[in-house]
Amino acid sequence: MRILLTGATGLIGREVVRQAPAGWELVALARSPVPGVATIRADLTDPGFAAGLPGGLDAIVHLAQAREYRDFPACAPGVVAVNVTATAALLDHAARTGAGQVVLASTATVYAPRPQPLDEDAPVRVRGVYAASKRSAELLATPYAALLPVRALRIFTAYGAVRDERLVADLIDRVERGRPVHVQGERGLVTSPIHAADVARAVIAAVERPPQPGALDVVNVGGAEALGIRDMAQAIGRVLGREPVFEAREGEPPAFVADRRKCERVLGVPEPIGFEAGLERELVRS
């Protein structure tokens, strides 16, 4: 299979590269060469990047995200360019050249938060620009799904070796440096953290098991545990041998807990590694 991959050097993309099956021929779309992978040099914020895309693809896997996505409104143009405009260009290329399928990385934050686990039919409510851009990508993908298999993976709180601005990386930094961890209510935001290696397994399974054309196929990709900010910080503290410093914040914390049943049924992926074991894999060896 010939797979075009964006985001190959990111948190999840590098794991996809590492785990890629022997029968895959990966072609990375990136600003700079990706070690060990054929690379097409391109910037997804450049409107003309699609002119250099190859044909003869069995799948397009779009994992890239804008480098800056938290500083709103300054981040908005880059977020829209990568998550919306580039998605539209990749979908158009797939349809015009007969690519076998498209897999998109979406986010759990498109859902309206609630204490109960979120299945794929749970109500949607986007508030931030990042979630809005991912939901826009899903809506753009919907008409293309009538022409070819298209799947959106709604990812819950990924973490791993890359230290970026994501939630778990920020918590690790706070515990390491003795900076306060802000917690709303008793536990803070509750989510389903999942190691990037397990997300990559789901991405690979999604390519290996494409849906039928007709409707956009949405699948949750999250961990098996429902953990709050306090729970995660305490786990980080146990692994590092340091006591977290907590600071109470007012307000009712949201919850984004994954219902994993469809992921297990449709993609056939095993239960992911537990959060503390995943931390030990990254923090102890580093």
PyMOL commands that set and color helices and strands:
alter all, ss='L'
color gray80, all
select helices_A, chain A and resi 13-19+49-52+76-97+108-110+129-144+167-177+196-208+229-240+261-267+275-283
alter helices_A, ss='H'
color red, helices_A
select strands_A, chain A and resi 2-6+25-30+38-41+59-62+102-107+150-155+158-159+180-184+190-191+194-195+217-221+227-228+245-249+255-256
alter strands_A, ss='S'
color yellow, strands_A
deselect
rebuild
show_as cartoon
